């Protein structure tokens, strides 16, 4: 009998933009954390003229976020190998029901007034593309303090981009000069509500979000848009209205839904800009009830017999995740090639005699 059991495995593709690699997350369907994790480069191993990492491993006696591995130097005929230890941004695992907490990082500017929404940071920590961050103590754009955004681009120790916010078309009067940025890992209970970045004035309103949404076509959603004070206006006419989702967009930079609510005569959507409005609740869209799926945007149901969008009031989609940090693919001038394929395996010991 083997002293371990394999609990998961597969392949993933590395994403490198310029000389910056992104972290990779894989799902490990197990209630218990793995005891041994290994990843090996399939396409990069032995590749001539390319200095890069070719293998990483982690064992339960090691600290979370560390990793040990092998890097190969660039050589046309016989690439040389050397060992490497990562003290951070290596390999770690967590359960989404009890995710790790992260220390707030300082931002020196947010160029969001023109819709770019780039957050300047001298230390981006473990933030990677696809991660969620919460902005707090924002100076100059305090209306977005407390909001959560999804990251669409990272330049390590330089900046992160909040592309979903930028694609919403919303603009502010001035840039932020300081903020605190905290990485968070959201719970995966479904269905979930979403932060509103903007709502268009149209016969069929388009609602933009600060990160990818998981609404579905045909689902009924409801709006929570609080009233502003001190003469400030926003689209309060849509508050508590229900609408059917006609289409859903979740691209690399755009997250939106189109609903069957005519907002062409409503007040334009806006954020609070007054310091007196800091305790105003954020504008959100919440799941209201299940519709039919698929729904073709008219009175005709495209499926017979019709199905429902939401099978349960709450669906527990939490799982265990293994993260291969960006340093696994970009460290000490050993940068993987964009599109490289890696294999990974995770094991759980039947018996463990260590500490």
Buried (B, 14 or more C-beta within 10 A) or exposed (E): EEEBEEBBEEEBEBBBEEEBBBBBBBEBEBEEBBBBBBBBBEBBBEBEEBBBBBBBBBBBEBEBBBBBBBBBBBEEEEBEEEEBEBEBBBBBBBBBEEBBEBEBBEBEBBBBBEBBBBBBBEEBBBBBBBBBBBBBBBBBBBBBBBBBBBBBBBBBEEBBBBBBBBBBEBEBEEBBBBBBBBBBBEBBEBBBBBBBBBBBBBEBBBBBBBBBBBBBBBBBBBBBBBEBEEEBEBBBEBBEBEBBBBEBBBEEBBBBBBBEBEBEEBBEBBBBBBEEBEEBEBBBBEBBEBBBBBBEBEEEBBEEEEBEBBEEEEEEEBBBBBBBBBBBBBBEEBBBBBEBEBEBBBBBBEEEEEE
